[in-house]
Amino acid sequence: LDTVSNNIANSSTTAYKRQRAVFSEELGQEILGVGSTAGGTAINPSKVGRGVSVASVDRNFGQGSLKDTGVKTDLALNGDGFFVASPREGAASDQRRLTRAGNFTFNQDGELVTSNGLNVKGWEVGKDGKANTGALKNIQFDPNAQSAAKFTSEAEIGGNLSADVEVKGTSEISSVVYDEQGEAHDVVVEFNKKSNNSWGYTIKPADSSNSPFKGNKTGNIEFNTDGSIKSVDGNTNDLTASIDWKGVNVSGGKSIEVGFGGLTQYSGSTTSKFQSQNGNSSGELADYSITPEGKLQLNFTNGEQEEIFQLAIGDVNNPNGLEQQGDNFFTTTGASGDLQLGRAGRDLQTSVISGSLESSNVDLAKEFSDLIRAQRSYQASSQIITTADEVLNQ
């Protein structure tokens, strides 16, 4: 009854896992042991039981349904594992706590914390987007973070230069590029057809009177008869051309490498364009998000995105061996096995769902059914006591 009532009371508790009481019989007195008659017939053992005792109270760690909340810091695990949290440094106990309840918030210091103030743990993410899976750190971010300006050092051009264009025909495309201070400049690439499979190109500023470049860059592009690009300035391996920054807002010796490898020459429309460039202006923090891999991603006003932390997901071999601490927390024991840390979507077949919370996996209909069964069993047991008392009186 205690176990069932606890399940019913926590039917709306975030990520609560249903408990069940497992009973075993109490062996009492041996009436007959194993033996055999004079004729060799086996005699079955006979033993009298003396009631029941609690063998264990287990938890069902099955997945609960996910409830959409719309709050970004509400996180749910779809799969196995636990979030990892621990008290602040200097607390009386710094033992790691495990929880499935992801109703987190960011505190005044920009740290991701549980509902009772424990720090959620994870790893820092490097510039290459990979987590530095060493010592666990508090997940946090600076609400005043900024994205630094970056000068354009690479640009890619792709699309089609129409084979139907007559010789001496021209085509022009443009793009915005950035210097080291984040100032935007317009750059133009002009194509002029020289022969059936040969085009000339000119890379230049849109405003020649205020050019950020040392000069224009010209050259030739050759195509194969099947329409694929053959060479740039006679080079078949390096299909790029570079134009040097003047050095006003960019350190000297730096240039933009313009790649032409995505160009083709087929019959039809001309669709050539700048596909990408790696520069950007400076930007302020506009928003943040948490990806299905559990990465904290900052989004800036200049369109840049930066991943700074990844949630650590903990798991054990025997979840039922975990020790319950209250407040939806568990700690490891010798029965649970050691804590194994991993990354969602890589080390574990688990995903992190932002804006959702995992509901309790308690089925109220089953709990009320178990409640009635327990009541009927107790009534039957008490009736046996009454009957046994009557027999003794007789």
N, C-alpha and C positions, 0 to 999 in steps of 0.2 A: 504493500500500500504506500509506503514511503517513496519507493522508486517511481511508481505510477503517478503519484501526486506531484512529484518533482518534475516529471515529464510534462504533465498538464500545465503546471505553473509556468514552465519555460517554453510553451508552445509558440510564443511570439518573440522569444529571445534570439537575437542575431546569431546565426551559425551554431546554435545549440545542437548537441548530438544526443539522440535518445539513449537512455539507459535501460538496462533490463537486469532483473535479479535472476540468477541461476541457482537452483536448489539441488541438493543431493540428499539421499536418504541417510538416516542415522542407523548404523547396524547395531543391534542389541545383543541378543543371546543366541548361542548355537544350540539347537535341539539335537540334531543328528549330524555327524560328520560323514565324510565320504567313506564308504566301506563296501562290503559284499557279504552275501549270505553264504551259508554252507554249500549251497549248490552253485555258487559262483556268480549269482545275479548281483549286479551293481546296485548299491543303495545311494540315492541322490542325497546331497547335503541339504539340511534344513536349518535355516536361521531366521530368527524373528527380528524385524526391524523395530526401532524405537522412535520413529518420527522423522523429522526433516531438519536440515540446517542450510544456511546460506553458503553456497560454494563460492560465488563471486558476483560482483555487480559490473557488468560489461557495458561498453558504449558501442553504439552503431555509428561508425564514422562515414556512413554513406552520404553522397552528395545531396545537399539541400537545394531547393529551387532558388533561382536568382530573382531578386526583386529590384526593379529599376527605381532609383532614387533621384537621378539627375545631378547628384553632388559629386564632383570630380574626385574628391578625396575618399569617397566611399568605394572600397575595393572588395571584390569577391574573387575567390579562387575557384576556377572551374577545373577540377581534377584533384589529385592528391596533394598533400603538403600543408604547411602552416606558414603564416607570417612570423617573423622573428622580431622580438622586442626585448628591451632591457631597460632598467632604471638609469637615471642620469648618473654620471660618475660621482663617486663619493657617497652613494646610497648605501644603506645597511647591507643590502644584498644585491649583487650585480649578476645573479644567475639569469641566464637567458630564458625568456618566456615564449611559449608558442601559442598562437591563437588563429582561429579561422574567422574571427569577427573583424572585419575590415572597416569599421566605422571610425576612420582616422580624421585628423584635422592638422593644419599647420599652425603652430603656436607663434608667439610674438617674435621668436628668434628665427622663424622660417623653417623650423624643424617639423618633420612629420611625426606625430605622436598619436598614441591610442587614446581612447576616451578617458582613461585615468592617468594620462600624462607620461606613459612609458615611450621611449624613443624607438621608432621603427628602424630596423637595421637593413643595410645594403652595401653595395660596393660603388666606388666612383667609376665613372665611365670616361675613358680617354678620348682624345680628339679623333681617334680612328673608329670610335663607336663601340669599342670592346671594353667590357667590364674588367677592372683590375681586381681579380678574385683573390685578394689577400685578406688582410684584417678587415672585419666588418666596421662600418662607420655609420654615424647617424645620417639619415637621409634629410637633406635640407637644401634650400636655395635662397639666394639673395633677391628680395622683391624689387630691389633697385638695379638689378643686373642689366648690363648693356651689351650689345653686339658691336664689336669693333669694326671699323671700316677696313676693307680689304681691296687692294688694287687688282685689276684684271691682269692675269698673266697668261690665261688660256681662253680660247674661244673656239667653238666648233661650228662649222657650216655644213649643212646637208641639203637634201632635196635634189631637184632635177633642173638641169639646163637644157631647154628644149632643142632637140636635134633639128627641128623644123625651122629654127631661126636662120635667116639668111646671113651670109658672110658680111661682116661689119655691123651686124646687129648687136645691140647692147642690152644689158640687164643690170639692175642695181638693187642692193639690199643694204639695210642699216641695222645698227644695234647700239645700245647704251653700254658704255664701259666706264669703269671707275678708277680714279687715282687713289693714292694712299690716304688722302684725307676724306675719301668718300664722295668727292665731287664727280658728278656725272658728265660724261662727254659722249657725243654722238660720233660713231665711226661708220664709214661707208665703204662697201666693197663693190666695185664696178667691174662687170664682166663684158668683154667685147669679143665677138666671134671672129677668129682669124681664118680658119679653114674648117673643113668638115668635122675634124676631130680635135681641133685646137682652139683654145680660148685664152685670151689675155686677161689679167686681173690687175686691179689697182686698189690698194688699201690706203684710205686717206681720211682726214677728218671731215665732218660735215661743214664745219666753219673754218675755212683755210686761213682766215685772218686771225684766229685765236687757236691755233693748232696745239694740242698737247703732245704732239709727236715731233721727232727730229726731222722727219721728211716723209714723203709718200713711199709706199712699197709697191713695185710692179713686178710682174713675172708672167709665166705661161703655165697653163694646165693642159695636159694631153689625155685624151680618152681612148680606150680600146674600141674596136669595131663593134663589140657587144654592148657598148654603153657604159661599161665600168671605167673608173678612173685609172689612168696608167701612171702618170708622173706629175710632179709639181716642180717646175724649174729644172726638169731633166732628172730629178731624183725619184726613183721608183719605191724607195723604202721609207723615206721621210716625206709624207704628204702634207707638210706644213710650210707656212711662211711667217716671218716675224717682222713686227714694226716696233721701233724703239720709242719708249717714252722720252719726252724732252728733258725731264728731271726737275720740273718746277715743283710739282707736288708728289713726285715719285723719285726715289733714290736713283742715282745714276746707274747705268748699266742694266736696267730692267726693261723688258720688252713684253709684247703680247704675241704668243704663239697661236696663229690662226690655222686650224686644221681643216683641210678640204676633203678628208677621206670619205665623208658621207655624200659627196656629190656623184651624180650620174648624168648621162646624156642619152635620153630616150626621146622618141617622138611623142609629142603631146605638149602639155602645158609646162611652163617654167614655174617651178615651185621652190626654188632655192631660198634658204633663209638661215639666219643665225639660230642654231638649235640650243646653244648654251654659252655662258661665259661665267667665270668663277669669281668675279668681283662683286662687291656690294657696298652700299653706304652704311653708315653707323645706324643703329636702331635701338629702341628701348623695349623693355619687356612688355609684351602685349597680353600674353596668356601662357598657360602651361597645360600639359596633358600627361597622362600615364598610359603607355602603350600596352598591348597584350603581353609583351615580354617583361612587363614590370619596370620599364625605363621611364624616369622622370624627364620629360622633354620640355624645354623652354622655347616659346615662339616669340619672335621679335617683330617689330613694326617694319623692318626692312625685308621681311620674308624669310630670314634665316631661322633655322631650327638647331638647337643644341641639346644633346642628351648628356646629362650630368651624373645621374645615379641610376642604379638598377636594384630593385628589391631582391633581397635574399629570401629564398623559399627553403624551409627546413622540412625534413622528413625523417622518420624512424622506421625500423623494421617491424616493430610491434606497437602500433598506436595505443592499444588497450593497456600497455604497460606504462603509459604516461601517468604522472601524478596530477590530479586535478587541484588547481590553486584557487578557484573561484574567479569571478569576473571574466569568464571565458578563457582563462589561461591554463596552460599545462606546462610541466617541467619534465625533463627526462629522468629516468631511473635506470637501475641495472636491468630491469625487466624489459624496458622499452628498446634498449640498444642505444648506441651513440647517435647523436644528431648529425645528419648528413645535409650539407648545404648545397643548393644548386640554383640554376637560373631557369625561369619559366620558359617553356618553348624550346629549350636546348637540352638541359640536363634532366628535366622533368617534363612529362606529358601533361603539363598544367598551363593554363593561361590566366592572366590577371584581367578582370573585367572592371573597368572604371565606371563609376556612376551607378553601381549596383551593390547590393548586399546579399549574402547568402542567408536564406531563411532557415528556421529550425526544421529538422527532418522528422519531427513528431507528427504522427497521424492520430488526431484526436479520437476518431472512431475506434481505432485499435486500442487506445488507452482506456476508453470507457468500457470496451469489451473486456479488457484485462481486469479492470476494476470490479466488474460484476463477477467475473470468474473467481477472483480472490475472495470476494465477499461470500460467495456460495461455498467455496472450499473451507473458509473459516467456520461458516455455519455448520457444515457437515462435521468438521472436527470437534466442535463444541458439542454436537449431538452425540458423538461417540463417547465423550467423557461422561455425559449424562447416562447413557446406556450402560457403560462400564460400572458406574456408581450403583445403578440399580441391581446389576448382577451381583456385585459384592455384598449388597445388603441382603439379597436372597440367600 
